[in-house]
Amino acid sequence: MGVQDAAQARLPRSHVATFLQTGIDMMRSDEIKQLLRDPAVERPGLKLIELQRAGWEPLNVDPDVGCGHLDRINDEFPGDKDLLRLREEFVVQAMKSYVQALTDRKPEGLERSRPMPRQTFLEFFDLCDASMDLPETKERLAKHLVETNSLPNSVIIQIQRDLLEVLGFEREHGCACLSRLGQDFPKDGELQQRAQMWMLKAKSTCEQAVALHRQAGGAIPKGCGVQEMPKEMAVLRERAMAEISAMTPLERGDFLEKMSKRCQIVKDLPEADRERYMKKLSTAERLDFTKATILSFSVMQERGVVPSMARGGQLTGVQPAGGQQAHNQRAAATKPVTKPTQQQ
């Protein structure tokens, strides 16, 4: 059987379940925790991926093929809630193990003057992204919404500041480094792509927390400034953000240039005419306008027109760019393990 045939052939359910369960047990073991906290392991996330992929070998399954099947569990085992639950448990444990490994390595002293190295920026973005998906973080955001009925931006910013110190940078100095990222690395496309992914992840985490709060019967949080986003619009925005993250910086610039004239024409219309115009658009056209709006906002943030997290503003994120390379690296990780991306 060729590689393509093997990739398309359905794995036995027992193989998939065994890989997931043994992987969970491996990541929870004291031996692996000790290994990942060892400073001799320079990239604990990469080591974790290596250990996960090794779990396919006893099953005589190529790791790339096996990980591809994990993405297709819904199609290959429709309605198998136990298998889906096991995959979710695997993903959550992978993120917990990664975050814990870096937390265990937290240095005793904090850096307060030297510039942040490029590798630390990348590690910080990955660490933040993983932390946003942890159940503990979601519970913390939900509790904040219930108790204060205000947006949980401040909670997300606090988490990000704490994680700067996990990596050895005093929080105020770390925020200053973040605010200078665009100046210090003006030609580093990959780093700016990761910064954009970080910004989008934090923003979507806040939006998801608010959406869950509203679904549970909670009031619209103070500070939203808008009415509840219709479900169709929320879905469209989520899709737009996903497509933006898959664009290269050049593609984003070309897209904004293509859309700028249309956006300006629509913007100049009276409000009633503008609403009628938007309602007549196809889904694809509304998606393009949504992407253009998000990208325009990112450009304004880059130019300092709107505040960034590093400067203490309401929004999380720094200099936006973004692109296919970061997206590809995320997809290349041991699916469904998506953290860390840059270590691939």
C-alpha contacts under 8 A as a table, 3 or more apart, distances in Angstrom:
res1	aa1	res2	aa2	distance
1	M	5	D	5.97
1	M	6	A	6.27
2	G	5	D	5.18
2	G	6	A	6.11
3	V	6	A	5.07
3	V	7	A	6.15
4	Q	7	A	5.08
4	Q	8	Q	6.30
5	D	8	Q	5.15
5	D	9	A	5.99
6	A	9	A	5.18
6	A	65	V	7.14
7	A	10	R	7.84
7	A	65	V	5.07
7	A	66	G	7.78
7	A	68	G	7.30
7	A	69	H	7.59
10	R	69	H	7.54
10	R	76	E	6.84
11	L	15	H	6.59
11	L	16	V	7.02
11	L	66	G	7.99
11	L	69	H	7.34
12	P	15	H	5.38
12	P	16	V	6.84
13	R	16	V	5.27
13	R	17	A	6.16
13	R	77	F	7.89
14	S	17	A	5.13
14	S	18	T	5.88
15	H	18	T	5.16
15	H	19	F	6.16
15	H	59	L	6.67
16	V	19	F	5.25
16	V	20	L	6.31
16	V	66	G	7.92
16	V	70	L	7.40
17	A	20	L	5.24
17	A	21	Q	6.10
17	A	83	L	6.59
17	A	86	L	7.38
18	T	21	Q	5.26
18	T	22	T	5.91
19	F	22	T	5.43
19	F	23	G	5.94
19	F	55	G	5.95
19	F	56	W	6.45
20	L	23	G	5.09
20	L	24	I	6.20
20	L	86	L	6.56
20	L	87	R	6.39
20	L	90	F	6.13
21	Q	24	I	5.10
21	Q	25	D	6.23
21	Q	86	L	7.17
21	Q	90	F	7.57
22	T	25	D	5.05
22	T	26	M	5.97
22	T	55	G	7.31
23	G	26	M	4.99
23	G	27	M	6.19
23	G	52	Q	6.07
23	G	55	G	6.60
23	G	90	F	7.04
24	I	27	M	5.29
24	I	28	R	6.29
24	I	89	E	7.52
24	I	90	F	5.53
24	I	93	Q	6.56
24	I	94	A	7.87
25	D	28	R	5.19
25	D	29	S	6.22
26	M	29	S	5.32
26	M	32	I	6.82
27	M	32	I	6.14
27	M	33	K	7.20
27	M	93	Q	7.05
27	M	94	A	7.03
27	M	97	S	6.53
28	R	32	I	7.27
28	R	33	K	7.18
28	R	93	Q	7.73
28	R	97	S	7.64
29	S	32	I	5.52
29	S	33	K	6.40
30	D	33	K	5.02
30	D	34	Q	6.06
31	E	34	Q	5.24
31	E	35	L	6.23
32	I	35	L	4.87
32	I	36	L	6.11
33	K	36	L	5.32
33	K	37	R	6.32
33	K	97	S	7.47
33	K	101	A	6.92
34	Q	37	R	5.37
34	Q	38	D	6.43
35	L	38	D	5.37
35	L	41	V	7.53
36	L	39	P	7.95
36	L	41	V	6.57
36	L	44	P	5.37
36	L	47	K	7.54
36	L	48	L	7.67
36	L	101	A	5.55
37	R	41	V	7.63
37	R	44	P	7.56
37	R	101	A	5.06
37	R	102	L	7.01
37	R	104	D	5.86
37	R	105	R	5.85
38	D	41	V	5.73
38	D	105	R	7.74
39	P	42	E	6.21
39	P	105	R	7.23
41	V	44	P	6.00
41	V	47	K	7.44
43	R	46	L	5.44
43	R	47	K	6.33
43	R	343	Q	7.03
44	P	47	K	4.96
44	P	48	L	6.02
44	P	98	Y	6.90
44	P	101	A	6.82
44	P	102	L	7.66
45	G	48	L	5.03
45	G	49	I	6.34
45	G	98	Y	5.86
45	G	339	K	7.10
45	G	340	P	5.67
45	G	343	Q	6.60
46	L	49	I	5.14
46	L	50	E	6.27
46	L	340	P	7.44
46	L	343	Q	5.48
46	L	344	Q	6.48
47	K	50	E	5.00
47	K	51	L	6.24
48	L	51	L	5.12
48	L	52	Q	6.20
48	L	94	A	7.87
48	L	98	Y	7.53
49	I	52	Q	5.05
49	I	53	R	6.16
49	I	333	A	7.35
49	I	334	T	6.05
49	I	337	V	7.65
50	E	53	R	5.28
50	E	54	A	6.30
51	L	54	A	5.17
51	L	55	G	6.90
52	Q	55	G	5.44
52	Q	56	W	7.94
52	Q	334	T	7.50
53	R	56	W	5.94
53	R	57	E	7.86
53	R	63	P	5.52
53	R	334	T	6.88
54	A	57	E	5.58
54	A	63	P	7.35
55	G	58	P	6.57
55	G	59	L	7.67
56	W	59	L	5.32
56	W	60	N	6.45
56	W	61	V	5.31
56	W	62	D	6.60
56	W	63	P	5.65
56	W	66	G	6.87
57	E	60	N	5.00
57	E	61	V	5.89
57	E	62	D	7.06
57	E	63	P	7.43
58	P	61	V	7.73
61	V	65	V	7.00
61	V	66	G	6.14
62	D	65	V	5.25
62	D	66	G	6.02
63	P	66	G	5.01
63	P	67	C	6.02
64	D	67	C	5.26
64	D	68	G	6.18
64	D	334	T	8.00
65	V	68	G	5.11
65	V	69	H	6.48
66	G	69	H	5.19
66	G	70	L	6.60
67	C	70	L	5.09
67	C	71	D	6.84
67	C	334	T	6.26
67	C	335	K	5.30
67	C	336	P	7.28
68	G	71	D	5.41
68	G	72	R	6.84
68	G	335	K	7.07
69	H	72	R	5.02
69	H	73	I	6.40
70	L	73	I	5.43
70	L	87	R	7.80
70	L	335	K	6.77
70	L	336	P	6.77
71	D	74	N	7.75
71	D	335	K	6.79
71	D	336	P	6.80
72	R	75	D	5.29
72	R	76	E	5.98
73	I	76	E	5.09
73	I	77	F	5.40
73	I	78	P	7.21
73	I	83	L	7.82
73	I	84	L	7.27
74	N	77	F	5.55
74	N	78	P	5.00
74	N	79	G	7.28
74	N	80	D	7.82
74	N	84	L	7.73
75	D	78	P	5.51
77	F	80	D	5.63
80	D	83	L	5.56
80	D	84	L	6.44
81	K	84	L	5.05
81	K	85	R	5.98
82	D	85	R	5.08
82	D	86	L	6.17
83	L	86	L	4.98
83	L	87	R	6.22
84	L	87	R	5.09
84	L	88	E	6.22
85	R	88	E	5.10
85	R	89	E	6.14
86	L	89	E	5.02
86	L	90	F	6.18
87	R	90	F	4.99
87	R	91	V	6.29
87	R	336	P	7.72
88	E	91	V	5.11
88	E	92	V	6.19
89	E	92	V	5.21
89	E	93	Q	6.03
90	F	93	Q	5.19
90	F	94	A	6.14
91	V	94	A	5.14
91	V	95	M	6.46
91	V	336	P	6.14
91	V	337	V	5.68
92	V	95	M	5.24
92	V	96	K	6.18
92	V	133	D	7.78
92	V	134	L	6.65
92	V	135	P	7.93
93	Q	96	K	4.95
93	Q	97	S	5.98
94	A	97	S	5.16
94	A	98	Y	6.23
94	A	337	V	6.55
94	A	339	K	7.83
95	M	98	Y	5.14
95	M	99	V	6.14
95	M	130	A	5.57
95	M	131	S	7.36
95	M	133	D	7.83
95	M	134	L	7.09
95	M	337	V	7.73
95	M	339	K	6.50
96	K	99	V	5.23
96	K	100	Q	5.89
96	K	130	A	7.94
96	K	131	S	8.00
96	K	134	L	7.06
97	S	100	Q	5.11
97	S	101	A	5.98
98	Y	101	A	5.20
98	Y	102	L	6.58
98	Y	127	L	7.87
98	Y	130	A	7.93
98	Y	339	K	7.64
98	Y	340	P	7.90
99	V	102	L	5.44
99	V	103	T	6.13
99	V	127	L	6.38
99	V	130	A	7.08
99	V	131	S	6.92
100	Q	103	T	4.88
100	Q	104	D	5.99
101	A	104	D	5.23
101	A	105	R	6.51
102	L	105	R	5.02
102	L	106	K	6.52
102	L	166	V	6.95
102	L	167	L	7.35
103	T	106	K	5.31
103	T	166	V	5.68
103	T	167	L	7.96
105	R	166	V	7.65
106	K	165	E	7.45
106	K	166	V	4.84
106	K	167	L	6.01
106	K	168	G	6.31
107	P	110	L	6.98
107	P	166	V	7.38
107	P	167	L	7.36
107	P	168	G	5.64
108	E	168	G	7.91
109	G	168	G	6.92
110	L	165	E	6.84
110	L	168	G	4.87
110	L	169	F	5.16
110	L	170	E	5.28
111	E	114	R	6.78
111	E	168	G	5.95
111	E	169	F	4.68
111	E	170	E	5.76
111	E	173	H	7.80
112	R	169	F	6.54
112	R	170	E	5.71
112	R	173	H	5.65
112	R	174	G	8.00
113	S	173	H	6.96
115	P	177	C	6.54
116	M	120	T	6.42
116	M	121	F	6.85
116	M	169	F	7.94
116	M	174	G	7.39
116	M	177	C	6.22
117	P	120	T	5.31
117	P	121	F	6.57
118	R	121	F	5.17
118	R	122	L	6.51
118	R	191	L	7.67
119	Q	122	L	5.17
119	Q	123	E	6.15
120	T	123	E	4.95
120	T	124	F	5.93
120	T	167	L	7.31
121	F	124	F	5.08
121	F	125	F	6.32
121	F	191	L	7.75
122	L	125	F	5.25
122	L	126	D	6.34
122	L	191	L	6.92
122	L	194	R	7.07
122	L	342	Q	6.46
123	E	126	D	5.18
123	E	127	L	5.97
123	E	340	P	7.74
123	E	342	Q	7.56
124	F	127	L	5.03
124	F	128	C	6.08
124	F	163	L	7.19
124	F	164	L	6.86
124	F	167	L	7.31
125	F	128	C	5.21
125	F	129	D	6.19
125	F	194	R	6.80
125	F	195	A	6.88
125	F	198	W	5.74
126	D	129	D	5.10
126	D	130	A	6.15
126	D	198	W	7.86
126	D	339	K	6.30
126	D	340	P	5.16
126	D	341	T	6.62
126	D	342	Q	7.36
127	L	130	A	5.23
127	L	131	S	6.11
127	L	163	L	7.41
127	L	339	K	7.83
127	L	340	P	7.28
128	C	131	S	5.04
128	C	132	M	6.18
128	C	159	I	7.95
128	C	160	Q	6.28
128	C	163	L	7.13
128	C	198	W	7.41
129	D	132	M	5.25
129	D	133	D	6.91
129	D	198	W	6.50
129	D	201	K	6.46
129	D	202	A	7.48
129	D	339	K	7.56
130	A	133	D	5.54
130	A	134	L	6.81
130	A	339	K	5.99
130	A	340	P	7.51
131	S	134	L	5.31
131	S	137	T	6.84
132	M	137	T	6.05
132	M	138	K	7.41
132	M	201	K	7.75
132	M	202	A	7.12
132	M	205	T	6.63
133	D	137	T	6.93
133	D	138	K	7.19
133	D	205	T	7.99
134	L	137	T	5.33
134	L	138	K	6.60
135	P	138	K	5.12
135	P	139	E	6.15
136	E	139	E	5.11
136	E	140	R	6.13
137	T	140	R	5.01
137	T	141	L	6.24
138	K	141	L	5.18
138	K	142	A	6.13
138	K	209	A	6.96
139	E	142	A	5.05
139	E	143	K	6.07
140	R	143	K	5.16
140	R	144	H	6.27
140	R	155	V	7.92
141	L	144	H	5.13
141	L	145	L	6.34
141	L	152	P	5.81
141	L	155	V	6.84
141	L	156	I	8.00
141	L	206	C	7.96
141	L	209	A	6.43
142	A	145	L	5.18
142	A	146	V	6.30
142	A	209	A	6.33
142	A	210	V	7.98
142	A	213	H	6.68
143	K	146	V	5.16
143	K	147	E	6.06
144	H	147	E	5.25
144	H	148	T	5.79
144	H	149	N	7.24
144	H	150	S	7.44
144	H	152	P	6.36
144	H	155	V	7.84
145	L	148	T	5.46
145	L	149	N	4.64
145	L	150	S	5.68
145	L	151	L	6.58
145	L	152	P	6.56
145	L	210	V	7.56
145	L	213	H	7.07
145	L	221	P	7.14
146	V	149	N	5.60
146	V	213	H	7.74
146	V	218	G	7.31
149	N	219	A	7.12
149	N	220	I	7.45
149	N	221	P	4.74
149	N	222	K	6.06
150	S	221	P	4.52
150	S	222	K	4.64
150	S	223	G	6.40
151	L	154	S	7.65
151	L	206	C	7.56
151	L	210	V	7.37
151	L	221	P	5.78
151	L	222	K	6.63
151	L	223	G	6.49
151	L	224	C	7.12
152	P	155	V	5.25
152	P	156	I	6.54
152	P	206	C	6.40
152	P	209	A	8.00
153	N	156	I	5.19
153	N	157	I	6.20
153	N	206	C	6.60
153	N	314	Q	6.45
153	N	315	L	7.05
153	N	316	T	7.59
154	S	157	I	5.07
154	S	158	Q	6.11
154	S	314	Q	7.59
155	V	158	Q	5.05
155	V	159	I	6.28
156	I	159	I	5.11
156	I	160	Q	6.26
156	I	202	A	7.25
156	I	206	C	7.78
156	I	316	T	7.88
157	I	160	Q	5.06
157	I	161	R	6.14
157	I	309	M	6.77
157	I	316	T	6.83
158	Q	161	R	5.09
158	Q	162	D	6.14
159	I	162	D	5.10
159	I	163	L	6.25
160	Q	163	L	5.10
160	Q	164	L	6.47
161	R	164	L	5.21
161	R	165	E	6.97
161	R	171	R	5.32
161	R	174	G	7.88
161	R	175	C	7.57
162	D	165	E	5.42
162	D	166	V	6.55
162	D	171	R	6.93
163	L	166	V	4.75
163	L	167	L	6.50
164	L	167	L	5.36
164	L	168	G	6.57
164	L	169	F	5.39
164	L	170	E	6.72
164	L	171	R	5.74
164	L	174	G	6.16
165	E	168	G	4.72
165	E	169	F	4.80
165	E	170	E	5.36
165	E	171	R	5.98
166	V	169	F	7.47
169	F	173	H	6.71
169	F	174	G	5.43
170	E	173	H	5.43
170	E	174	G	5.82
171	R	174	G	4.90
171	R	175	C	6.06
172	E	175	C	5.14
172	E	176	A	6.29
173	H	176	A	5.01
173	H	177	C	6.30
174	G	177	C	5.02
174	G	178	L	6.29
175	C	178	L	4.96
175	C	179	S	6.24
175	C	309	M	7.99
175	C	310	A	4.67
175	C	311	R	7.13
176	A	179	S	5.13
176	A	180	R	6.47
176	A	310	A	6.56
176	A	311	R	7.63
177	C	180	R	5.19
177	C	181	L	6.30
178	L	181	L	5.16
178	L	310	A	5.89
178	L	318	V	6.71
179	S	182	G	7.50
179	S	308	S	7.94
179	S	310	A	5.38
179	S	311	R	6.67
179	S	318	V	6.51
179	S	319	Q	7.88
180	R	183	Q	5.21
180	R	184	D	5.92
181	L	184	D	5.18
181	L	185	F	5.81
181	L	186	P	7.69
181	L	318	V	7.66
181	L	319	Q	7.05
182	G	185	F	5.44
182	G	186	P	5.15
182	G	192	Q	7.51
182	G	319	Q	5.86
183	Q	186	P	5.41
185	F	188	D	5.35
185	F	191	L	7.80
188	D	191	L	5.52
188	D	192	Q	6.37
189	G	192	Q	5.25
189	G	193	Q	6.03
189	G	249	P	7.70
189	G	321	A	7.51
189	G	322	G	7.79
190	E	193	Q	4.98
190	E	194	R	6.30
190	E	322	G	7.73
190	E	323	G	7.96
190	E	325	Q	7.01
190	E	326	A	6.82
191	L	194	R	5.18
191	L	195	A	6.27
192	Q	195	A	4.87
192	Q	196	Q	6.26
192	Q	319	Q	6.66
192	Q	320	P	6.30
192	Q	321	A	5.24
192	Q	322	G	6.23
193	Q	196	Q	5.19
193	Q	197	M	6.31
193	Q	249	P	7.89
193	Q	320	P	7.10
193	Q	321	A	5.02
193	Q	322	G	3.38
193	Q	323	G	5.52
193	Q	325	Q	7.86
193	Q	326	A	6.26
194	R	197	M	4.96
194	R	198	W	6.08
194	R	322	G	6.45
194	R	326	A	6.30
195	A	198	W	5.03
195	A	199	M	6.25
195	A	317	G	6.95
195	A	318	V	6.25
195	A	319	Q	6.50
195	A	320	P	6.24
195	A	321	A	7.26
195	A	322	G	7.34
196	Q	199	M	5.04
196	Q	200	L	6.21
196	Q	245	S	7.98
196	Q	317	G	7.08
196	Q	318	V	7.17
196	Q	319	Q	6.81
196	Q	320	P	4.49
196	Q	321	A	5.42
196	Q	322	G	5.14
197	M	200	L	5.16
197	M	201	K	6.03
197	M	245	S	6.66
197	M	322	G	6.45
197	M	326	A	7.95
198	W	201	K	5.12
198	W	202	A	6.24
198	W	317	G	6.48
199	M	202	A	5.35
199	M	203	K	6.20
199	M	316	T	5.71
199	M	317	G	3.97
199	M	318	V	6.71
199	M	320	P	7.65
200	L	203	K	5.09
200	L	204	S	5.99
200	L	241	M	7.41
200	L	317	G	7.57
201	K	204	S	5.23
201	K	205	T	6.05
202	A	205	T	5.11
202	A	206	C	6.38
202	A	316	T	6.17
202	A	317	G	7.49
203	K	206	C	5.26
203	K	207	E	6.32
203	K	315	L	7.36
203	K	316	T	6.61
204	S	207	E	4.92
204	S	208	Q	5.97
205	T	208	Q	5.15
205	T	209	A	6.20
206	C	209	A	5.20
206	C	210	V	6.37
207	E	210	V	5.16
207	E	211	A	6.14
208	Q	211	A	4.96
208	Q	212	L	6.17
209	A	212	L	5.27
209	A	213	H	6.16
210	V	213	H	4.96
210	V	214	R	6.19
210	V	220	I	7.99
210	V	221	P	7.61
211	A	214	R	5.14
211	A	215	Q	6.18
212	L	215	Q	4.97
212	L	216	A	6.20
213	H	216	A	5.22
213	H	217	G	6.69
213	H	218	G	5.27
213	H	219	A	7.79
214	R	217	G	5.14
214	R	218	G	4.66
214	R	219	A	6.25
214	R	220	I	6.78
215	Q	218	G	7.09
220	I	224	C	7.29
220	I	227	Q	7.47
220	I	228	E	6.87
221	P	224	C	6.04
222	K	225	G	7.48
224	C	227	Q	7.64
226	V	229	M	7.97
229	M	233	M	6.43
229	M	234	A	6.18
230	P	233	M	5.28
230	P	234	A	6.23
231	K	234	A	5.03
231	K	235	V	6.22
232	E	235	V	5.21
232	E	236	L	6.21
233	M	236	L	4.95
233	M	237	R	6.09
234	A	237	R	5.10
234	A	238	E	6.21
235	V	238	E	5.14
235	V	239	R	6.25
236	L	239	R	5.15
236	L	240	A	6.11
236	L	287	L	6.27
236	L	290	T	7.52
237	R	240	A	4.95
237	R	241	M	6.18
237	R	287	L	7.64
237	R	290	T	6.44
237	R	291	K	7.75
238	E	241	M	5.23
238	E	242	A	6.34
239	R	242	A	5.10
239	R	243	E	6.30
239	R	287	L	7.85
240	A	243	E	5.18
240	A	244	I	6.13
240	A	287	L	6.18
240	A	288	D	7.70
240	A	290	T	6.38
240	A	291	K	5.22
241	M	244	I	5.06
241	M	245	S	6.24
241	M	291	K	7.02
241	M	294	I	7.77
242	A	245	S	5.28
242	A	246	A	6.68
243	E	246	A	5.20
243	E	247	M	6.73
244	I	247	M	5.29
244	I	252	R	7.45
244	I	291	K	6.86
244	I	322	G	7.65
244	I	323	G	7.52
245	S	322	G	5.97
245	S	323	G	5.63
245	S	324	Q	6.99
245	S	327	H	6.45
246	A	322	G	7.75
246	A	323	G	5.33
246	A	324	Q	4.66
246	A	327	H	5.57
247	M	250	L	7.91
247	M	251	E	5.71
247	M	252	R	6.11
247	M	322	G	6.78
247	M	323	G	4.39
247	M	324	Q	5.18
248	T	251	E	5.10
248	T	252	R	6.27
248	T	322	G	6.19
248	T	323	G	3.65
248	T	324	Q	5.08
248	T	325	Q	7.44
249	P	252	R	5.10
249	P	253	G	6.29
249	P	321	A	5.77
249	P	322	G	5.86
249	P	323	G	5.70
250	L	253	G	5.14
250	L	254	D	6.18
251	E	254	D	5.09
251	E	255	F	5.99
252	R	255	F	5.09
252	R	256	L	6.15
252	R	295	L	7.62
253	G	256	L	5.22
253	G	257	E	6.16
254	D	257	E	5.10
254	D	258	K	6.13
255	F	258	K	5.07
255	F	259	M	6.17
255	F	292	A	7.62
256	L	259	M	5.09
256	L	260	S	5.74
256	L	292	A	5.99
256	L	295	L	7.28
256	L	296	S	7.53
257	E	260	S	5.24
257	E	261	K	7.74
258	K	261	K	7.13
259	M	262	R	5.43
259	M	263	C	6.00
259	M	288	D	7.94
259	M	289	F	7.64
259	M	292	A	6.69
260	S	263	C	5.14
260	S	264	Q	6.11
260	S	292	A	7.92
261	K	264	Q	5.18
261	K	265	I	6.28
262	R	265	I	5.16
262	R	266	V	6.28
263	C	266	V	5.21
263	C	267	K	5.99
263	C	289	F	7.27
263	C	292	A	7.91
264	Q	267	K	4.95
264	Q	268	D	6.20
265	I	268	D	5.30
265	I	269	L	6.68
266	V	269	L	5.34
266	V	274	R	6.11
266	V	277	Y	7.99
267	K	274	R	7.38
269	L	273	D	6.06
269	L	274	R	5.46
270	P	273	D	5.34
270	P	274	R	6.00
271	E	274	R	4.98
271	E	275	E	6.24
272	A	275	E	5.26
272	A	276	R	6.38
273	D	276	R	5.13
273	D	277	Y	6.07
274	R	277	Y	5.07
274	R	278	M	6.21
275	E	278	M	5.25
275	E	279	K	6.26
276	R	279	K	5.24
276	R	280	K	6.56
277	Y	280	K	5.39
277	Y	281	L	6.83
278	M	281	L	5.36
278	M	286	R	7.20
281	L	284	A	7.96
281	L	285	E	5.75
281	L	286	R	6.12
282	S	285	E	5.17
282	S	286	R	6.26
283	T	286	R	5.13
283	T	287	L	6.08
284	A	287	L	5.01
284	A	288	D	6.35
285	E	288	D	5.08
285	E	289	F	6.40
286	R	289	F	5.09
286	R	290	T	6.15
287	L	290	T	5.04
287	L	291	K	6.21
288	D	291	K	5.14
288	D	292	A	6.15
289	F	292	A	5.02
289	F	293	T	6.17
290	T	293	T	5.12
290	T	294	I	6.34
291	K	294	I	5.20
291	K	295	L	6.11
292	A	295	L	5.15
292	A	296	S	5.96
293	T	296	S	5.16
293	T	297	F	6.25
294	I	297	F	5.20
294	I	298	S	6.33
295	L	298	S	4.95
295	L	299	V	6.27
296	S	299	V	5.09
296	S	300	M	6.31
297	F	300	M	5.07
297	F	301	Q	6.22
298	S	301	Q	4.99
298	S	302	E	6.17
298	S	319	Q	7.92
298	S	320	P	5.82
299	V	302	E	5.02
299	V	303	R	6.29
299	V	320	P	7.02
300	M	303	R	5.13
300	M	304	G	6.25
300	M	305	V	5.03
300	M	306	V	6.18
301	Q	304	G	5.03
301	Q	305	V	5.54
301	Q	306	V	4.81
301	Q	307	P	6.39
301	Q	308	S	6.83
301	Q	318	V	7.67
301	Q	319	Q	7.14
301	Q	320	P	7.62
302	E	305	V	7.54
302	E	318	V	7.12
302	E	319	Q	4.91
302	E	320	P	6.10
303	R	306	V	7.90
304	G	307	P	6.33
304	G	308	S	7.95
307	P	311	R	6.54
307	P	312	G	7.35
307	P	313	G	4.72
307	P	314	Q	6.86
307	P	315	L	6.63
308	S	311	R	5.42
308	S	312	G	6.54
308	S	313	G	5.11
308	S	314	Q	7.00
308	S	315	L	5.45
308	S	316	T	5.75
308	S	317	G	5.58
308	S	318	V	5.76
309	M	312	G	4.96
309	M	313	G	5.10
309	M	314	Q	6.53
309	M	315	L	5.48
309	M	316	T	4.28
309	M	317	G	5.51
309	M	318	V	6.93
310	A	313	G	7.36
310	A	316	T	7.58
310	A	317	G	7.24
310	A	318	V	6.84
313	G	316	T	7.54
317	G	320	P	7.72
322	G	326	A	7.34
323	G	326	A	5.96
323	G	327	H	6.50
324	Q	327	H	4.87
324	Q	328	N	5.86
325	Q	328	N	5.07
325	Q	329	Q	6.14
326	A	329	Q	5.06
326	A	330	R	6.17
326	A	341	T	7.36
326	A	342	Q	7.49
327	H	330	R	5.14
327	H	331	A	6.30
328	N	331	A	5.05
328	N	332	A	5.97
329	Q	332	A	4.94
329	Q	333	A	6.53
329	Q	341	T	5.51
329	Q	342	Q	6.63
329	Q	344	Q	6.32
330	R	333	A	5.66
330	R	338	T	5.76
330	R	339	K	7.53
330	R	340	P	7.74
330	R	341	T	4.76
330	R	342	Q	7.71
331	A	335	K	7.20
331	A	338	T	7.15
332	A	335	K	7.37
332	A	341	T	7.99
332	A	344	Q	7.24
333	A	336	P	7.64
333	A	337	V	6.14
333	A	338	T	5.72
333	A	339	K	7.43
333	A	340	P	7.74
333	A	341	T	6.46
333	A	344	Q	6.35
334	T	337	V	5.09
334	T	338	T	6.98
335	K	338	T	6.49
338	T	341	T	6.32
340	P	343	Q	5.92
340	P	344	Q	7.54
341	T	344	Q	5.79
